[in-house]
Structure formats: C-alpha cells, structure tokens
Amino acid sequence: MLARLPRRLHALSVPHILFDLRNVRQLEQPWTPVFAALIEFARGADVPCRIFGLQGQPAHAASLYRHNRELAEMLKGAPLSDDPDRDLRAAG
C-alpha cells in the first residue's frame, strides 16, 4: 500500500511530504528496512520528502546511513520550517 501512495499524491496536488518522527523513541533492529521504505517512498513521490524529529536512538540509527545520498537529502533541511504543524497546516 505504501508503494502505491506516491502515485496518488500527484492527483491530490500534495506540495511535500513530511515524515514526523518526533514521537519515535526507539527503532528495533534491523533498522535498514525502515530507512529503505522511506527512501523507496521518496523515490516514487514527485514532491520533496523530508524526515523531521529524529532524536536519541533513531537519530543514531539514521547516522549509520549518513553516506546514503537519498537519506541525507531527506534529512537535510528538515523540517520545511521550525514548526511541522505549521507546515502541515500550510500544505492543507
């Protein structure tokens, strides 16, 4: 289902995707499928995708993949502003 969603975004005129992970306190191993799913989603989306709110253990897990260009791009500039709730309201 997640793989089909990016194709539907274009029809909905969604300006960007913000993965809000502020409430994620821990990622269980293996971490690779989590980041691979986010990257695969971003590849299929025609809009910018950003990851926001990584902290603690999830941030450390993401840092293991810091050399992955696609994940680094999703982490760069995130959030689109300092207030992800405002980003979501502006997009809506």
C-alpha positions as CSV (number, residue, x, y, z in Angstrom):
1,M,0.0,0.0,0.0
2,L,2.8,2.4,0.9
3,A,4.4,1.8,-2.5
4,R,1.2,2.9,-4.3
5,L,0.7,6.1,-2.3
6,P,3.3,8.3,-4.2
7,R,1.4,7.9,-7.5
8,R,-1.8,9.2,-5.8
9,L,-0.1,12.3,-4.4
10,H,0.2,13.9,-7.8
11,A,-3.5,13.7,-8.3
12,L,-4.1,15.3,-4.9
13,S,-1.6,18.2,-5.6
14,V,0.3,17.5,-2.4
15,P,3.2,20.0,-2.2
16,H,5.5,18.0,0.0
17,I,5.7,15.0,2.4
18,L,6.9,15.5,6.0
19,F,7.6,12.3,7.9
20,D,7.2,13.5,11.5
21,L,9.1,11.1,13.8
22,R,9.1,13.2,16.9
23,N,7.3,10.6,18.9
24,V,9.5,7.7,17.8
25,R,11.7,6.8,20.8
26,Q,13.3,3.6,19.6
27,L,13.7,1.7,16.3
28,E,14.1,-2.0,16.7
29,Q,16.7,-3.8,14.7
30,P,17.0,-4.2,11.8
31,W,16.9,-0.5,11.0
32,T,17.6,-0.9,7.3
33,P,14.0,-1.8,6.3
34,V,12.7,1.4,8.0
35,F,15.1,3.7,6.1
36,A,14.8,1.7,2.9
37,A,11.0,2.1,3.0
38,L,11.3,5.8,3.4
39,I,13.8,6.1,0.6
40,E,11.7,3.9,-1.7
41,F,8.7,6.1,-0.9
42,A,10.6,9.3,-1.7
43,R,11.9,7.8,-5.0
44,G,8.3,7.3,-6.1
45,A,7.0,10.7,-5.0
46,D,7.0,13.7,-7.3
47,V,7.3,16.0,-4.3
48,P,10.0,16.8,-1.8
49,C,10.1,14.3,1.2
50,R,11.7,15.3,4.5
51,I,12.2,13.5,7.8
52,F,11.6,15.5,10.9
53,G,12.1,14.9,14.6
54,L,14.7,12.2,14.8
55,Q,16.2,12.2,18.2
56,G,18.0,9.8,20.5
57,Q,18.4,6.2,19.3
58,P,16.5,6.7,16.0
59,A,18.8,9.7,15.2
60,H,21.9,7.5,15.9
61,A,20.4,4.7,13.7
62,A,20.0,7.2,10.9
63,S,23.5,8.5,11.3
64,L,24.8,5.0,10.4
65,Y,23.3,5.6,6.9
66,R,24.6,9.2,6.6
67,H,26.6,8.4,3.5
68,N,23.4,7.4,1.7
69,R,22.8,10.4,-0.6
70,E,19.0,9.9,-0.7
71,L,18.6,9.6,3.0
72,A,20.9,12.6,3.6
73,E,18.7,14.6,1.2
74,M,15.6,13.7,3.2
75,L,17.2,14.7,6.4
76,K,18.7,17.9,5.0
77,G,16.6,21.0,5.5
78,A,14.1,19.1,7.6
79,P,11.7,20.3,8.7
80,L,10.5,22.7,6.0
81,S,10.1,25.2,8.8
82,D,10.7,25.0,12.5
83,D,7.1,24.1,13.1
84,P,6.0,20.9,11.4
85,D,2.4,21.5,12.5
86,R,2.5,24.8,10.6
87,D,4.0,23.1,7.6
88,L,1.1,20.6,7.6
89,R,-1.5,23.4,8.0
90,A,0.1,25.4,5.2
91,A,0.1,22.3,3.0
92,G,-3.6,21.6,3.7
